[in-house]
Amino acid sequence: MDNLITVLIPFYNPGKYIIDAISSIYAQNYFSWKIVLVDDGSTDESTELAKKYLVDPRITYVRHDENKGQSVSLNTGLQHIETPFFVQLDPDDWLYPDTLQSLAEEALKQPEDVAVISGNINISFEDENGQVYLSRIKKGRHYDNPYAFLLANTSIWPRCYRTAAVREVGGWPTDDPYGGRYVEDIRILLLLIMSYRFYWIDQLMLYHRRHEKNNTNEKDETATSLRSLIEETLVNWGDVYKPVFKYEDGYMILHGLEVNKDSQDDNIAEIITEIPESE
């Protein structure tokens, strides 16, 4: 299982969190890893903290002269991936010690139509002082139906991508009004799910922090990006359905799919809120 997985870490001003992310890779039971660090024009201490690890030949560091956003950073990192699989890791998250070993073992078993392998995550909510006030485990699932994934209103974590699959769909799109800065995870997954399946391992793999600096806190930009993405995706998928949105806890979600009467002979008014997987 040598030279199978790279960990791609794009970062912008994460401060000392970057140490936790990189240290969690050194703590892995799987030792044949590589890391690609993409510094998206950071202006804080994280740049110097990351550079300290460059004595390790397994680590590649790339820096943007200015902040270009998450999708551009991921595409930059993709250019430096030399392994058949890579794991995206946010700089304020960290991996549990068995994560890469489990992902590597499963990656060797899965057919080429599996583009993403994931697991379960521990979501930890922190206050402004960095103290955890709530923590919960979120489990994933298998996906092979594009509409089932869309209606799930979720991403998957950690995302262990098949490198060839991501390159085949052209990497992360950046042609939206925000240049790919928001909902980039959903954007790439919606591209992949049209031709590939997502495989899930029932194992805790990722510690994910929620705090005041998370991108998802920018609710207006996230909602606008998500709405446009879903509307555009449904048109690209044949324009059979139109989306029905609602807000929960201040966040916009896809409530269901309504049959687009312009594309159907019958007048079906039912709103579909769930599509079961074939498996």
C-alpha positions in Angstrom: 0.0 0.0 0.0 3.0 2.3 -0.5 2.5 5.7 -2.3 -1.3 5.3 -2.4 -2.6 8.3 -0.6 -1.8 12.0 -0.4 -3.3 14.4 2.1 -4.2 17.7 0.5 -4.4 20.7 2.9 -5.4 24.0 1.4 -5.2 26.8 4.1 -5.7 30.5 4.6 -4.9 32.0 8.0 -5.8 29.0 10.2 -3.3 30.0 12.9 -2.0 27.2 15.1 -4.7 24.9 14.0 -2.5 23.9 11.1 -0.2 22.1 13.6 -3.0 19.9 14.7 -3.9 19.0 11.1 -0.3 18.1 10.1 0.5 16.4 13.5 -2.5 14.1 13.0 -1.0 12.8 9.8 2.3 12.1 11.5 0.3 10.1 14.1 -1.2 7.8 11.5 -0.8 4.0 11.6 -0.3 4.3 7.8 3.2 5.6 7.2 3.5 5.8 3.4 1.7 9.1 3.1 2.4 12.3 1.3 1.2 15.8 2.1 0.5 18.7 -0.3 0.2 22.1 1.5 -1.4 24.9 -0.5 -1.0 28.3 1.2 -3.7 30.5 -0.2 -1.9 33.8 0.6 -2.0 33.5 4.4 -0.9 36.5 6.3 -0.8 35.0 9.8 1.7 32.7 11.5 0.4 29.6 9.7 2.8 30.1 6.8 5.9 29.9 9.0 4.4 27.0 11.0 3.8 25.0 7.8 7.2 25.7 6.4 8.9 24.1 9.4 7.7 20.7 8.1 9.4 21.1 4.7 12.5 19.2 5.9 10.3 16.1 5.3 10.6 15.1 1.6 7.1 13.7 1.7 5.7 17.2 2.1 5.2 19.6 -0.8 4.4 23.3 -0.2 2.9 25.7 -2.7 1.9 29.3 -2.1 -0.4 31.7 -3.8 0.7 35.3 -3.8 -2.8 36.4 -3.0 -5.9 34.8 -1.6 -7.8 33.0 -4.4 -10.3 30.8 -2.5 -10.8 27.2 -1.7 -11.6 25.8 -5.1 -8.6 27.4 -6.8 -6.4 26.1 -4.0 -7.7 22.6 -4.4 -7.0 22.7 -8.1 -3.5 24.0 -7.4 -3.0 21.1 -5.1 -4.5 18.6 -7.6 -1.7 19.5 -10.0 0.8 18.1 -7.4 -0.9 14.9 -6.5 1.1 11.9 -7.6 -0.8 9.1 -5.9 -4.0 7.4 -7.1 -6.0 8.7 -4.1 -5.9 11.8 -2.0 -7.7 13.0 1.1 -8.8 16.6 1.5 -8.2 17.9 5.0 -9.2 21.3 6.2 -6.4 23.0 8.3 -8.6 23.3 11.4 -9.6 19.6 11.4 -7.6 16.4 12.1 -7.6 12.7 11.3 -8.0 9.9 13.8 -4.9 7.6 13.8 -6.5 4.7 11.9 -8.0 6.8 9.1 -5.4 6.6 6.4 -4.8 2.9 7.0 -8.5 2.1 6.7 -8.9 4.3 3.6 -5.9 2.8 1.9 -7.1 -0.8 2.6 -10.6 0.0 1.3 -9.3 1.9 -1.8 -7.5 -1.2 -3.0 -10.8 -3.2 -2.8 -13.1 -0.8 -4.6 -13.8 -0.8 -8.3 -13.0 2.2 -10.5 -16.6 3.4 -10.4 -16.1 4.4 -6.8 -14.8 8.0 -6.8 -15.0 8.9 -3.1 -14.5 6.9 0.1 -15.6 8.4 3.4 -16.4 7.5 7.0 -17.9 9.1 10.1 -16.9 12.4 11.8 -16.9 14.0 15.2 -18.3 17.5 14.8 -17.1 19.7 17.6 -18.6 23.2 18.3 -16.3 25.8 19.8 -17.0 29.2 21.4 -15.0 32.3 20.8 -12.4 31.1 23.3 -11.9 27.8 21.6 -13.8 25.8 24.2 -15.9 22.9 23.1 -19.6 23.3 24.2 -21.2 20.6 22.0 -19.9 17.5 20.2 -21.8 14.9 18.1 -20.9 12.0 15.8 -22.3 12.2 12.3 -22.5 9.0 10.3 -22.2 8.8 6.5 -23.8 6.4 4.0 -23.3 4.9 0.6 -24.5 6.9 -2.4 -25.0 5.7 -6.0 -28.1 7.7 -6.9 -27.5 11.4 -7.8 -30.9 12.6 -6.6 -30.6 10.7 -3.3 -27.3 12.5 -2.6 -28.8 15.8 -3.5 -31.8 15.3 -1.2 -29.6 14.2 1.7 -28.6 17.9 2.2 -25.1 16.8 3.3 -21.5 16.5 2.4 -19.3 13.5 3.2 -16.2 13.3 5.4 -13.4 12.7 5.1 -13.3 12.8 1.4 -10.8 10.3 0.0 -11.0 11.0 -3.8 -9.9 8.8 -6.6 -7.4 11.2 -8.3 -8.2 10.1 -11.9 -12.0 10.7 -11.3 -11.5 14.3 -10.0 -9.2 15.0 -13.0 -11.7 13.5 -15.4 -14.5 16.0 -14.3 -12.0 18.9 -14.5 -11.4 19.5 -10.8 -13.3 22.1 -8.8 -15.3 24.6 -10.8 -14.5 28.2 -10.3 -16.9 29.8 -12.8 -19.6 30.9 -10.2 -19.9 34.5 -9.0 -17.8 33.8 -6.0 -15.0 32.0 -7.8 -15.6 28.7 -6.0 -15.2 30.0 -2.5 -18.4 28.5 -1.2 -20.0 25.0 -1.2 -17.0 23.7 -3.2 -17.4 20.2 -1.6 -21.0 19.8 -2.8 -20.0 21.2 -6.2 -17.3 18.6 -6.9 -19.4 15.8 -5.4 -22.4 16.6 -7.6 -20.1 16.4 -10.6 -18.7 13.0 -9.5 -22.0 11.4 -8.5 -23.3 11.5 -12.1 -20.7 8.9 -13.2 -19.4 7.4 -10.0 -20.5 5.9 -6.6 -19.5 7.0 -3.1 -18.5 4.3 -0.7 -18.8 4.6 3.1 -16.8 3.0 5.9 -18.7 2.9 9.3 -15.7 4.2 11.3 -14.9 7.4 13.1 -12.2 9.1 10.9 -12.3 12.9 11.2 -12.5 15.5 14.0 -14.2 18.5 12.5 -14.2 21.9 14.3 -17.1 24.4 14.0 -16.1 27.9 15.1 -16.5 31.5 14.2 -14.0 31.5 11.3 -15.7 28.7 9.4 -16.8 29.6 5.8 -20.3 28.2 6.5 -20.9 31.1 8.9 -21.2 33.4 5.9 -24.8 32.3 5.5 -25.9 34.7 2.7 -23.0 33.8 0.4 -23.4 30.1 1.2 -27.1 30.1 0.5 -26.8 32.0 -2.7 -24.1 29.7 -4.0 -26.0 26.6 -2.9 -29.2 27.7 -4.5 -27.5 28.5 -7.8 -25.6 25.3 -7.8 -28.7 23.1 -7.2 -30.7 24.9 -9.8 -27.9 24.6 -12.4 -27.3 21.0 -11.5 -30.9 19.9 -11.9 -31.0 21.6 -15.4 -27.8 19.7 -16.3 -29.4 16.5 -15.1 -32.2 16.7 -17.6 -34.4 19.4 -16.1 -36.9 16.8 -14.8 -37.2 18.4 -11.3 -37.2 21.9 -9.9 -36.0 22.5 -6.4 -38.0 23.5 -3.3 -36.0 25.3 -0.6 -36.6 26.1 3.0 -34.6 27.3 6.0 -33.7 25.3 9.1 -31.7 26.8 12.0 -30.9 29.8 9.8 -29.4 27.8 6.9 -31.0 27.2 3.6 -31.5 23.5 2.6 -33.2 21.6 -0.2 -36.6 20.6 1.1 -37.5 18.5 -1.9 -37.9 18.1 -5.6 -41.0 18.9 -7.6 -41.6 17.5 -11.0 -41.0 20.1 -13.6 -44.4 20.2 -15.4 -42.8 21.7 -18.6 -40.9 18.4 -19.0 -43.7 16.0 -18.2 -47.0 15.0 -19.8 -48.8 14.5 -16.5 -49.4 17.1 -13.8 -47.6 15.6 -10.8 -47.7 18.0 -7.9 -46.0 15.8 -5.3 -42.8 17.0 -3.7 -40.2 14.3 -3.4 -38.2 14.6 -0.2 -36.3 11.4 -0.2 -35.1 8.8 -2.8 -33.9 5.5 -1.3 -30.7 4.0 -2.5 -30.9 0.8 -4.6 -28.7 -0.9 -2.0 
